[in-house]
């Protein structure tokens, strides 16, 4: 069975069939999913799905695209929502210098504040990094050295940085990009990373893997990512599923309080 460590089933593209699709996942080999928060509206939707479906869990946080709209009150709301028993992480939070939908100063400020909240709550962090590798790593490093753990979601850099994150105790999340033709750096990272530090994710509805690019993504397509990882690691798909699922359970279901 697969553990999809990063999904966005709150997205409007699932409005017509959301609960039917979610209910079907276990019979299609996916027995755990973590719905990652993006904006204020998505947080409660994620928790609602987790309440309706036993195999669904939620992460609560604000994506860097919305950092300009962050306030102390919203950070407080994230903290309150994180008390829900099916909330297993803070995120996704991070830096996105590709789109710069929010100012970089605001992104850096609220990224750090959310990592600090994760540390305070004893929850892992789900980290988004796009075209911001150096700043993201330095911010993560600051909190990781104080005990924070988490995952670099949809990892897209090379082997050297992946190993630096792993040395800090973080996992790398591998999604559909690994199946794309121009995934050379990412392939190198997967080859270098121990299988015990890799999580699988779809980031659905985005990044549908080859040969299904352009379609709405969902967790049933996780198998294509696992097949590619299995080929790179020279192990079976079943072993990839078992070990990456164990990794995700260790990260998300092993909450401890950090002083």
TIBAVO-659123 format. One record per residue (C-alpha): residue number from 1; residue in one letter; y, z, x. Coordinates in steps of 0.5 Angstrom, whole numbers, always signed. Last residue first. Layout:
# TIBAVO-659123
     n   res   north      up    east
   NUM     A       Y       Z       X
...
***
This chain:
# TIBAVO-659123
     n   res   north      up    east
   259     X     +44     +48     +22
   258     X     +39     +43     +20
   257     X     +36     +44     +14
   256     X     +29     +40     +13
   255     X     +27     +34      +9
   254     X     +20     +31     +11
   253     X     +20     +26      +5
   252     X     +24     +21      +8
   251     X     +23     +20     +15
   250     X     +15     +22     +15
   249     X     +14     +18      +9
   248     X     +18     +12     +12
   247     X     +13     +13     +18
   246     X      +7     +13     +14
   245     X      +9      +7     +10
   244     X     +10      +4     +17
   243     X      +3      +6     +19
   242     X      -1      +4     +13
   241     X      +2      -3     +12
   240     X      +2      -5     +19
   239     X      -5      -3     +19
   238     X      -7      -7     +13
   237     X      -3     -13     +16
   236     X      -8     -13     +22
   235     X      -5     -12     +29
   234     X      -3     -16     +34
   233     X      +4     -13     +34
   232     X      +8     -20     +33
   231     X      +3     -22     +28
   230     X      +3     -16     +24
   229     X     +10     -16     +24
   228     X     +10     -23     +21
   227     X      +5     -21     +16
   226     X      +9     -15     +14
   225     X     +15     -19     +13
   224     X     +11     -24      +8
   223     X      +8     -18      +5
   222     X     +15     -15      +3
   221     X     +15     -20      -2
   220     X     +13     -16      -8
   219     X     +19     -11      -6
   218     X     +24     -16      -9
   217     X     +28     -22      -7
   216     X     +32     -27     -12
   215     X     +30     -34      -9
   214     X     +34     -37      -3
   213     X     +29     -36      +2
   212     X     +22     -36      -1
   211     X     +18     -39      +5
   210     X     +21     -35      +9
   209     X     +23     -28      +7
   208     X     +28     -26      +1
   207     X     +35     -24      +4
   206     X     +38     -20      -2
   205     X     +36     -18      -8
   204     X     +33     -14      -5
   203     X     +34     -11      +2
   202     X     +27     -12      +3
   201     X     +25      -7      +8
   200     X     +19      -5     +13
   199     X     +20      +1     +17
   198     X     +19      +1     +25
   197     X     +18      +7     +30
   196     X     +11      +8     +30
   195     X     +10      +1     +31
   194     X     +13      +2     +38
   193     X     +19      -3     +39
   192     X     +19      -8     +44
   191     X     +15     -13     +40
   190     X     +20     -12     +34
   189     X     +26     -12     +38
   188     X     +24     -19     +41
   187     X     +23     -22     +35
   186     X     +30     -19     +33
   185     X     +33     -23     +39
   184     X     +29     -29     +37
   183     X     +30     -29     +29
   182     X     +33     -36     +29
   181     X     +27     -39     +25
   180     X     +27     -34     +19
   179     X     +21     -29     +18
   178     X     +24     -23     +22
   177     X     +30     -24     +17
   176     X     +26     -22     +11
   175     X     +27     -14     +13
   174     X     +25     -10     +19
   173     X     +29      -3     +19
   172     X     +29      +1     +26
   171     X     +28      +8     +26
   170     X     +32     +13     +29
   169     X     +30     +19     +34
   168     X     +36     +18     +39
   167     X     +31     +14     +44
   166     X     +29     +10     +38
   165     X     +36      +8     +38
   164     X     +36      +6     +45
   163     X     +30      +2     +44
   162     X     +33      -2     +39
   161     X     +39      -3     +43
   160     X     +35      -6     +49
   159     X     +31     -10     +44
   158     X     +36     -14     +41
   157     X     +40     -14     +35
   156     X     +39     -15     +27
   155     X     +36      -9     +24
   154     X     +36      -9     +17
   153     X     +37      -1     +16
   152     X     +38      +3     +22
   151     X     +34      +9     +20
   150     X     +35     +16     +20
   149     X     +35     +23     +24
   148     X     +41     +27     +25
   147     X     +40     +33     +30
   146     X     +46     +34     +34
   145     X     +45     +29     +39
   144     X     +44     +24     +33
   143     X     +51     +26     +31
   142     X     +54     +23     +37
   141     X     +49     +18     +38
   140     X     +50     +15     +31
   139     X     +58     +14     +32
   138     X     +57     +11     +39
   137     X     +51      +6     +36
   136     X     +56      +4     +30
   135     X     +62      +3     +35
   134     X     +58      -2     +40
   133     X     +54      -6     +35
   132     X     +60      -7     +30
   131     X     +58     -14     +28
   130     X     +54     -12     +22
   129     X     +51      -5     +22
   128     X     +49      -1     +16
   127     X     +46      +6     +17
   126     X     +41     +10     +12
   125     X     +42     +17     +14
   124     X     +36     +23     +14
   123     X     +37     +29     +10
   122     X     +38     +36     +13
   121     X     +44     +37      +8
   120     X     +49     +39     +14
   119     X     +47     +33     +18
   118     X     +47     +28     +12
   117     X     +54     +30     +11
   116     X     +56     +29     +18
   115     X     +53     +22     +17
   114     X     +58     +21     +11
   113     X     +64     +24     +15
   112     X     +62     +19     +21
   111     X     +62     +13     +16
   110     X     +68     +15     +12
   109     X     +72     +15     +18
   108     X     +69      +9     +22
   107     X     +70      +5     +16
   106     X     +77      +7     +14
   105     X     +79      +6     +21
   104     X     +76      -1     +21
   103     X     +80      -3     +14
   102     X     +75      -5      +8
   101     X     +72     -12      +6
   100     X     +72     -13     +14
    99     X     +67     -18     +13
    98     X     +63     -19     +19
    97     X     +66     -12     +22
    96     X     +61      -8     +17
    95     X     +60      -1     +19
    94     X     +56      +5     +17
    93     X     +54      +8     +10
    92     X     +48      +7      +6
    91     X     +47     +12      +5
    90     X     +45     +19      +5
    89     X     +37     +20      +4
    88     X     +32     +23      +0
    87     X     +35     +24      -7
    86     X     +29     +25     -12
    85     X     +30     +32     -12
    84     X     +37     +31     -14
    83     X     +42     +36      -9
    82     X     +44     +29      -6
    81     X     +48     +28     -13
    80     X     +53     +34     -11
    79     X     +54     +32      -4
    78     X     +55     +25      -6
    77     X     +60     +27     -11
    76     X     +64     +31      -6
    75     X     +65     +25      -2
    74     X     +68     +22      -8
    73     X     +73     +28      -9
    72     X     +74     +27      -1
    71     X     +76     +20      -2
    70     X     +73     +13      -1
    69     X     +76      +7      -4
    68     X     +78      +4      +3
    67     X     +71      +5      +5
    66     X     +68      +0      +0
    65     X     +65      -5      +4
    64     X     +63      +0      +9
    63     X     +57      +2      +4
    62     X     +58      +9      +0
    61     X     +52     +14      +0
    60     X     +46     +16      -4
    59     X     +39     +15      -3
    58     X     +34     +14      -8
    57     X     +27     +15     -10
    56     X     +22     +10     -14
    55     X     +15     +11     -14
    54     X     +15     +16     -20
    53     X     +19     +11     -24
    52     X     +24     +14     -30
    51     X     +28     +19     -26
    50     X     +28     +14     -20
    49     X     +31      +9     -24
    48     X     +36     +14     -26
    47     X     +38     +16     -19
    46     X     +39      +9     -17
    45     X     +44      +8     -23
    44     X     +47     +14     -21
    43     X     +49     +12     -14
    42     X     +50      +5     -16
    41     X     +57      +6     -20
    40     X     +60     +10     -14
    39     X     +59      +4      -9
    38     X     +53      +2      -5
    37     X     +47      +7      -6
    36     X     +40      +5      -3
    35     X     +34      +5      -8
    34     X     +28      +8      -4
    33     X     +21      +5      -6
    32     X     +14      +7      -6
    31     X      +8      +5      -8
    30     X      +8      -3      -7
    29     X      +1      -6      -7
    28     X      +3     -11     -13
    27     X      -1      -6     -18
    26     X      +4      -1     -15
    25     X     +10      -5     -16
    24     X      +9      -7     -24
    23     X     +13      -1     -27
    22     X     +19      -4     -22
    21     X     +19     -11     -25
    20     X     +19      -8     -32
    19     X     +24      -3     -31
    18     X     +29      -9     -28
    17     X     +27     -15     -33
    16     X     +34     -18     -35
    15     X     +39     -13     -31
    14     X     +35     -15     -25
    13     X     +41     -19     -22
    12     X     +46     -14     -24
    11     X     +44     -10     -18
    10     X     +41      -3     -19
     9     X     +35      -5     -16
     8     X     +38      -5      -9
     7     X     +32      -4      -4
     6     X     +31      -1      +3
     5     X     +25      +3      +5
     4     X     +20      -1      +1
     3     X     +13      +3      +3
     2     X      +7      -2      +2
     1     X      +0      +0      +0
***
